[in-house]
Amino acid sequence: MTRSLLIAGAAIAALSLAACGQKTETKGAATPAEQAATPDANPAATIATPADEAAAPVFVEKASASDLFEIEAAKLAQATSKNAEVKKFAADMIAAHTKSTAALKKAIADANQTTLVLVTVLPADLQAKLDDLKKAANFDKAYLENQVDAHQGALNLMQRYAQDGDVPAIKAFAASTAPTVQQHYDHAKTLRDATK
């Protein structure tokens, strides 16, 4: 009996020590208040909080910048890539994001939000990503990786605004655009995973 207790105790101690050595990931576990109270590693970062993205001016700026970036990156892909599938994806992105920009412009007009304007020049962070893409050793891989990231960010933006946005016509735009962005994300991910 004593021997059984010693073995059970040793097993519990070993499991406890093993658990102590494991890293636990708490990503996403913080409440919005905790996230707001946590200082950014880069104080100059301009990543808007979900609350900021629920305001039409911030949403319109980010959504139109995203479309502009997608179009410019796709033009670069068409000029640079040797892969027919990547070129076709890029052509699809030009068409889809041109259509998305027109739909956003219409939503703004329908909402009579005359003070909201679309971005016509890439913000510095997106221009830097485009500049880095131009220098990529493996262009196709870099472009597709970039597309996965960009579409994930755009999908998050659309979903948040569709849920919490402050202008109904623009909320409807975000809700109707999110499924297309999801398709782009899925397609980019499939192409990225198949590209060496």
C-alpha angles and dihedrals in degrees: 000000000000090000091053091051091049091050092047091047091049091049092051091048091049092050091048091052091047091051091050091056094052120095114233117210115220097176109149093007095108118097117239089256091053091047091051091050093050111090116237114248086230109040090193092059113122100204105141120226117240088257090058091048090056088068113089097228092055093042094049091048093050096041094048092045089051092052092047091050092049091052094047093046090048092051088052090049092052091052097042111031123090092193114100093207092052090048091050091048089050091051089050090051092052091051096043097046093044087054091046091052091051091049091050090049089051092048090053091050092046089053090048089232097154094167093062114093133183121241112256098178124050115253114245095258094053092043088054090052090050091048090050090050090055089058098044115131092212100035099182094051092045093046094049093045087051090049092053091052095043094049092047089054092046091048091052090049093050094046094048093048093044088056103037107015122135102220116063097209091050091045088055089051091051093048093049093045098049096077091053091049089051089054090050090050092050092047093047091049092050092049092045092051091050095047121089 
